[in-house]
Amino acid sequence: MKDLFGKALLDYQNGNYSEDLVTSTNISDEDILPLPYLFRSFSEMPKLEQKALKLSKGKVLDVGCGAGNHALWLQKKGLFVTCIDSSEGAIEVAKARGVINTELKSLLEYTVSPTEKFDTILLLMNGTGIFQELSHVATYLKHLKSLLNSNGQILIDSSDISYMYEDEDGGMWLDLNQGYPGELDYFLSYKGQSENPMKWLYLDFETLKTACITVGLQCEKIMDGEHFDYLVRIY
Ligand SMILES: C[S@@+](CC[C@H](N)C(=O)[O-])C[C@H]1O[C@@H](n2cnc3c(N)ncnc32)[C@H](O)[C@@H]1O
């Protein structure tokens, strides 16, 4: 991992913003991910993220915190927040912006004692992406459950991307032999350098709900977003 995502966050944080991130997937062309979006304030966040923040309570874990936008808002509201991210640059930026509790850890490496568990766990900006593949979802959900207090909640957003497989006549060009359609190969580049290809998972609501049930969790939809995205509460 070259941590180009982290390098881009650091550049922006340090006043060296000159280029945006460029992303693409195995089923979509290049797209620009503007760095200012990764430093969004509450009013610039999608409604679905605003809702997740308003529903957050107690001790909060922000998984894949990036630059710490969600954590900073919650901290200001007086909540105790811990941020984890697997990107060194992201954690450096979150700290520099004022997030008090940070850990440079991948989700599956992060464990806590029974007294340190969380009341709310946030995974935002297509939080299911972190699960990478459908076959990993149960492992990640069980791990998240192990970090959660008994009355706790996981707030996570995702998208049903089946629309990306629709052709102009409304038909689908889905190859059923290719596995779950939300499993994408994700490519990122920044300032002429390419990151190692990553897997990024989009889940439709019914698939996520079924996965939750198989590991003894409940899943309810809180709201739909503006473009096939949605927010759920898992408990
Ligand atoms: C799409 S960004 C979202 C950042 C932030 N939540 C936001 O909304 O601006 C995904 C973040 O998850 C982090 N990430 C990816 N896989 C992770 C993992 N297994 N454990 C912890 N963080 C991870 C990435 O480094 C990145 O910062």
The ligand as a MOL file (V3000), in Angstrom:
LIG
                    3D

  0  0  0     0  0            999 V3000
M  V30 BEGIN CTAB
M  V30 COUNTS 27 29 0 0 0
M  V30 BEGIN ATOM
M  V30 1 C -13.9670 6.3320 1.5370 0
M  V30 2 S -12.8390 6.7340 2.8070 0 CHG=1
M  V30 3 C -13.9660 7.4600 3.9880 0
M  V30 4 C -13.2960 8.3490 4.9760 0
M  V30 5 C -14.2260 9.0270 5.9790 0
M  V30 6 N -15.0500 8.0600 6.6960 0
M  V30 7 C -15.1050 10.0400 5.3030 0
M  V30 8 O -16.3260 9.8220 5.2390 0
M  V30 9 O -14.5900 11.0760 4.8410 0 CHG=-1
M  V30 10 C -12.5020 5.1360 3.5390 0
M  V30 11 C -11.5110 5.1670 4.6790 0
M  V30 12 O -11.4380 3.8630 5.2460 0
M  V30 13 C -10.0740 3.5350 5.4890 0
M  V30 14 N -9.9950 2.0620 5.5020 0
M  V30 15 C -10.0780 1.2200 4.4540 0
M  V30 16 N -10.0100 -0.0470 4.8690 0
M  V30 17 C -9.8930 -0.0150 6.2220 0
M  V30 18 C -9.7860 -1.0010 7.2330 0
M  V30 19 N -9.7890 -2.3130 6.9410 0
M  V30 20 N -9.6770 -0.6100 8.5160 0
M  V30 21 C -9.6700 0.7060 8.8420 0
M  V30 22 N -9.7720 1.6960 7.9090 0
M  V30 23 C -9.8790 1.3360 6.6290 0
M  V30 24 C -9.3260 4.2290 4.3780 0
M  V30 25 O -7.9680 4.4340 4.6960 0
M  V30 26 C -10.1050 5.5350 4.2690 0
M  V30 27 O -9.6060 6.5200 5.1280 0
M  V30 END ATOM
M  V30 BEGIN BOND
M  V30 1 1 1 2
M  V30 2 1 2 3
M  V30 3 1 2 10
M  V30 4 1 3 4
M  V30 5 1 4 5
M  V30 6 1 5 6
M  V30 7 1 5 7
M  V30 8 2 7 8
M  V30 9 1 7 9
M  V30 10 1 10 11
M  V30 11 1 11 12
M  V30 12 1 11 26
M  V30 13 1 12 13
M  V30 14 1 13 14
M  V30 15 1 13 24
M  V30 16 1 14 15
M  V30 17 1 14 23
M  V30 18 2 15 16
M  V30 19 1 16 17
M  V30 20 1 17 18
M  V30 21 2 17 23
M  V30 22 1 18 19
M  V30 23 2 18 20
M  V30 24 1 20 21
M  V30 25 2 21 22
M  V30 26 1 22 23
M  V30 27 1 24 25
M  V30 28 1 24 26
M  V30 29 1 26 27
M  V30 END BOND
M  V30 END CTAB
M  END
